[in-house]
Amino acid sequence: MCTSSHIIGSLLALSVLEIGLGVSSVTVGAVSFSLVLAERKPQLGDSSPVWSGVCVR
């Protein structure tokens, strides 16, 4: 049976995982944006995240 300490431990693990994924997402976005800036002039859709659902070109 689930005790409150098991539930708190699971929530803590999921929170740490979500924070890690968020930080890695921001890092990948920043690196890819800097690579785009190094190759050419910035355009309108360069900083749009993949999950925005809109492709601007």
N, CA, C and O atoms as CSV, one atom per row, in Angstrom:
chain,resi,resn,atom,element,x,y,z
A,1,MET,N,N,0.836,-1.180,0.000
A,1,MET,CA,C,0.000,0.000,0.000
A,1,MET,C,C,0.881,1.242,0.000
A,1,MET,O,O,1.964,1.250,0.584
A,2,CYS,N,N,0.412,2.269,-0.648
A,2,CYS,CA,C,1.175,3.513,-0.749
A,2,CYS,C,C,1.054,4.305,0.556
A,2,CYS,O,O,-0.037,4.594,1.047
A,3,THR,N,N,2.213,4.633,1.080
A,3,THR,CA,C,2.227,5.497,2.256
A,3,THR,C,C,2.520,6.922,1.793
A,3,THR,O,O,2.877,7.154,0.638
A,4,SER,N,N,2.365,7.852,2.699
A,4,SER,CA,C,2.602,9.249,2.337
A,4,SER,C,C,4.067,9.485,1.976
A,4,SER,O,O,4.355,10.350,1.149
A,5,SER,N,N,4.992,8.747,2.567
A,5,SER,CA,C,6.404,8.931,2.216
A,5,SER,C,C,6.688,8.424,0.804
A,5,SER,O,O,7.526,8.995,0.106
A,6,HIS,N,N,6.002,7.357,0.366
A,6,HIS,CA,C,6.167,6.875,-1.012
A,6,HIS,C,C,5.599,7.892,-2.016
A,6,HIS,O,O,6.183,8.130,-3.073
A,7,ILE,N,N,4.481,8.468,-1.673
A,7,ILE,CA,C,3.865,9.454,-2.559
A,7,ILE,C,C,4.741,10.696,-2.660
A,7,ILE,O,O,4.947,11.222,-3.754
A,8,ILE,N,N,5.255,11.167,-1.531
A,8,ILE,CA,C,6.122,12.343,-1.534
A,8,ILE,C,C,7.408,12.051,-2.300
A,8,ILE,O,O,7.890,12.907,-3.041
A,9,GLY,N,N,7.961,10.870,-2.134
A,9,GLY,CA,C,9.167,10.490,-2.873
A,9,GLY,C,C,8.921,10.446,-4.373
A,9,GLY,O,O,9.756,10.895,-5.158
A,10,SER,N,N,7.774,9.903,-4.771
A,10,SER,CA,C,7.439,9.847,-6.193
A,10,SER,C,C,7.245,11.249,-6.766
A,10,SER,O,O,7.714,11.542,-7.866
A,11,LEU,N,N,6.563,12.106,-6.030
A,11,LEU,CA,C,6.368,13.480,-6.489
A,11,LEU,C,C,7.685,14.232,-6.596
A,11,LEU,O,O,7.880,15.023,-7.519
A,12,LEU,N,N,8.583,13.988,-5.658
A,12,LEU,CA,C,9.891,14.628,-5.704
A,12,LEU,C,C,10.682,14.164,-6.920
A,12,LEU,O,O,11.311,14.972,-7.604
A,13,ALA,N,N,10.649,12.865,-7.187
A,13,ALA,CA,C,11.365,12.330,-8.347
A,13,ALA,C,C,10.795,12.895,-9.646
A,13,ALA,O,O,11.550,13.267,-10.544
A,14,LEU,N,N,9.476,12.961,-9.751
A,14,LEU,CA,C,8.862,13.513,-10.954
A,14,LEU,C,C,9.162,15.001,-11.104
A,14,LEU,O,O,9.353,15.483,-12.221
A,15,SER,N,N,9.207,15.726,-10.005
A,15,SER,CA,C,9.524,17.155,-10.052
A,15,SER,C,C,10.949,17.384,-10.530
A,15,SER,O,O,11.196,18.263,-11.355
A,16,VAL,N,N,11.875,16.605,-10.021
A,16,VAL,CA,C,13.273,16.731,-10.443
A,16,VAL,C,C,13.409,16.375,-11.924
A,16,VAL,O,O,14.151,17.035,-12.651
A,17,LEU,N,N,12.702,15.344,-12.375
A,17,LEU,CA,C,12.729,14.965,-13.781
A,17,LEU,C,C,12.183,16.083,-14.662
A,17,LEU,O,O,12.759,16.392,-15.705
A,18,GLU,N,N,11.079,16.686,-14.247
A,18,GLU,CA,C,10.480,17.765,-15.039
A,18,GLU,C,C,11.386,18.990,-15.084
A,18,GLU,O,O,11.504,19.630,-16.129
A,19,ILE,N,N,12.015,19.319,-13.987
A,19,ILE,CA,C,12.944,20.457,-13.964
A,19,ILE,C,C,14.135,20.169,-14.868
A,19,ILE,O,O,14.583,21.047,-15.606
A,20,GLY,N,N,14.647,18.946,-14.815
A,20,GLY,CA,C,15.776,18.565,-15.678
A,20,GLY,C,C,15.423,18.642,-17.150
A,20,GLY,O,O,16.216,19.125,-17.958
A,21,LEU,N,N,14.237,18.169,-17.504
A,21,LEU,CA,C,13.807,18.239,-18.902
A,21,LEU,C,C,13.600,19.685,-19.348
A,21,LEU,O,O,13.909,20.030,-20.489
A,22,GLY,N,N,13.083,20.528,-18.463
A,22,GLY,CA,C,12.904,21.936,-18.802
A,22,GLY,C,C,14.225,22.648,-19.021
A,22,GLY,O,O,14.370,23.424,-19.965
A,23,VAL,N,N,15.184,22.385,-18.151
A,23,VAL,CA,C,16.505,23.005,-18.286
A,23,VAL,C,C,17.185,22.524,-19.566
A,23,VAL,O,O,17.806,23.315,-20.276
A,24,SER,N,N,17.071,21.231,-19.861
A,24,SER,CA,C,17.686,20.721,-21.086
A,24,SER,C,C,16.996,21.290,-22.325
A,24,SER,O,O,17.655,21.531,-23.337
A,25,SER,N,N,15.699,21.506,-22.264
A,25,SER,CA,C,14.977,22.097,-23.388
A,25,SER,C,C,15.436,23.528,-23.644
A,25,SER,O,O,15.641,23.922,-24.792
A,26,VAL,N,N,15.595,24.296,-22.587
A,26,VAL,CA,C,16.070,25.677,-22.722
A,26,VAL,C,C,17.499,25.689,-23.253
A,26,VAL,O,O,17.845,26.528,-24.085
A,27,THR,N,N,18.319,24.777,-22.784
A,27,THR,CA,C,19.710,24.701,-23.231
A,27,THR,C,C,19.798,24.363,-24.712
A,27,THR,O,O,20.550,24.996,-25.453
A,28,VAL,N,N,19.032,23.367,-25.147
A,28,VAL,CA,C,19.040,22.992,-26.563
A,28,VAL,C,C,18.528,24.148,-27.418
A,28,VAL,O,O,19.067,24.399,-28.495
A,29,GLY,N,N,17.508,24.847,-26.960
A,29,GLY,CA,C,16.996,25.996,-27.701
A,29,GLY,C,C,18.011,27.111,-27.816
A,29,GLY,O,O,18.156,27.717,-28.878
A,30,ALA,N,N,18.713,27.386,-26.735
A,30,ALA,CA,C,19.720,28.448,-26.757
A,30,ALA,C,C,20.886,28.090,-27.664
A,30,ALA,O,O,21.384,28.940,-28.402
A,31,VAL,N,N,21.321,26.842,-27.614
A,31,VAL,CA,C,22.432,26.412,-28.469
A,31,VAL,C,C,22.022,26.453,-29.932
A,31,VAL,O,O,22.780,26.938,-30.771
A,32,SER,N,N,20.835,25.954,-30.248
A,32,SER,CA,C,20.410,25.967,-31.650
A,32,SER,C,C,20.207,27.393,-32.154
A,32,SER,O,O,20.507,27.685,-33.312
A,33,PHE,N,N,19.709,28.274,-31.310
A,33,PHE,CA,C,19.532,29.671,-31.708
A,33,PHE,C,C,20.880,30.337,-31.956
A,33,PHE,O,O,21.026,31.109,-32.905
A,34,SER,N,N,21.858,30.047,-31.117
A,34,SER,CA,C,23.182,30.642,-31.322
A,34,SER,C,C,23.837,30.092,-32.587
A,34,SER,O,O,24.568,30.815,-33.264
A,35,LEU,N,N,23.584,28.825,-32.913
A,35,LEU,CA,C,24.121,28.269,-34.153
A,35,LEU,C,C,23.467,28.915,-35.374
A,35,LEU,O,O,24.130,29.157,-36.382
A,36,VAL,N,N,22.187,29.189,-35.282
A,36,VAL,CA,C,21.491,29.862,-36.384
A,36,VAL,C,C,22.035,31.268,-36.561
A,36,VAL,O,O,22.242,31.714,-37.689
A,37,LEU,N,N,22.266,31.966,-35.471
A,37,LEU,CA,C,22.805,33.325,-35.568
A,37,LEU,C,C,24.201,33.336,-36.171
A,37,LEU,O,O,24.575,34.285,-36.860
A,38,ALA,N,N,24.972,32.287,-35.917
A,38,ALA,CA,C,26.332,32.226,-36.450
A,38,ALA,C,C,26.328,31.989,-37.955
A,38,ALA,O,O,27.263,32.399,-38.642
A,39,GLU,N,N,25.297,31.335,-38.477
A,39,GLU,CA,C,25.269,30.996,-39.897
A,39,GLU,C,C,24.712,32.112,-40.777
A,39,GLU,O,O,25.218,32.331,-41.877
A,40,ARG,N,N,23.690,32.816,-40.322
A,40,ARG,CA,C,23.045,33.807,-41.183
A,40,ARG,C,C,22.346,34.858,-40.339
A,40,ARG,O,O,22.326,34.779,-39.110
A,41,LYS,N,N,21.766,35.854,-41.026
A,41,LYS,CA,C,21.011,36.887,-40.329
A,41,LYS,C,C,19.763,36.286,-39.689
A,41,LYS,O,O,19.146,35.403,-40.284
A,42,PRO,N,N,19.376,36.732,-38.505
A,42,PRO,CA,C,18.162,36.187,-37.872
A,42,PRO,C,C,16.908,36.535,-38.675
A,42,PRO,O,O,16.780,37.632,-39.218
A,43,GLN,N,N,15.991,35.572,-38.733
A,43,GLN,CA,C,14.718,35.772,-39.403
A,43,GLN,C,C,13.598,35.632,-38.387
A,43,GLN,O,O,13.835,35.331,-37.217
A,44,LEU,N,N,12.380,35.852,-38.848
A,44,LEU,CA,C,11.238,35.909,-37.945
A,44,LEU,C,C,11.004,34.609,-37.180
A,44,LEU,O,O,10.719,34.658,-35.984
A,45,GLY,N,N,11.112,33.464,-37.816
A,45,GLY,CA,C,10.773,32.208,-37.166
A,45,GLY,C,C,11.919,31.514,-36.458
A,45,GLY,O,O,11.745,30.396,-35.973
A,46,ASP,N,N,13.092,32.144,-36.382
A,46,ASP,CA,C,14.258,31.473,-35.818
A,46,ASP,C,C,14.122,31.151,-34.340
A,46,ASP,O,O,14.599,30.108,-33.891
A,47,SER,N,N,13.486,32.018,-33.583
A,47,SER,CA,C,13.416,31.794,-32.145
A,47,SER,C,C,12.107,31.126,-31.728
A,47,SER,O,O,11.842,30.983,-30.534
A,48,SER,N,N,11.298,30.720,-32.684
A,48,SER,CA,C,10.038,30.062,-32.351
A,48,SER,C,C,10.309,28.646,-31.866
A,48,SER,O,O,11.050,27.907,-32.514
A,49,PRO,N,N,9.729,28.257,-30.752
A,49,PRO,CA,C,9.935,26.892,-30.269
A,49,PRO,C,C,9.210,25.884,-31.156
A,49,PRO,O,O,8.248,26.230,-31.843
A,50,VAL,N,N,9.669,24.659,-31.137
A,50,VAL,CA,C,9.079,23.602,-31.943
A,50,VAL,C,C,7.636,23.375,-31.532
A,50,VAL,O,O,6.786,23.108,-32.381
A,51,TRP,N,N,7.349,23.475,-30.250
A,51,TRP,CA,C,6.023,23.155,-29.740
A,51,TRP,C,C,5.012,24.273,-29.933
A,51,TRP,O,O,3.868,24.146,-29.497
A,52,SER,N,N,5.410,25.376,-30.582
A,52,SER,CA,C,4.452,26.465,-30.787
A,52,SER,C,C,3.398,26.103,-31.816
A,52,SER,O,O,2.321,26.698,-31.828
A,53,GLY,N,N,3.688,25.129,-32.687
A,53,GLY,CA,C,2.712,24.669,-33.657
A,53,GLY,C,C,2.640,25.522,-34.901
A,53,GLY,O,O,1.816,25.260,-35.777
A,54,VAL,N,N,3.481,26.537,-35.004
A,54,VAL,CA,C,3.449,27.416,-36.163
A,54,VAL,C,C,4.834,27.420,-36.793
A,54,VAL,O,O,5.842,27.590,-36.107
A,55,CYS,N,N,4.870,27.234,-38.081
A,55,CYS,CA,C,6.130,27.258,-38.797
A,55,CYS,C,C,6.159,28.531,-39.640
A,55,CYS,O,O,5.356,28.672,-40.562
A,56,VAL,N,N,7.060,29.451,-39.345
A,56,VAL,CA,C,7.118,30.730,-40.052
A,56,VAL,C,C,8.380,30.746,-40.894
A,56,VAL,O,O,9.483,30.661,-40.356
A,57,ARG,N,N,8.236,30.850,-42.189
A,57,ARG,CA,C,9.388,30.954,-43.088
A,57,ARG,C,C,9.066,31.878,-44.208
A,57,ARG,O,O,9.904,32.106,-45.080
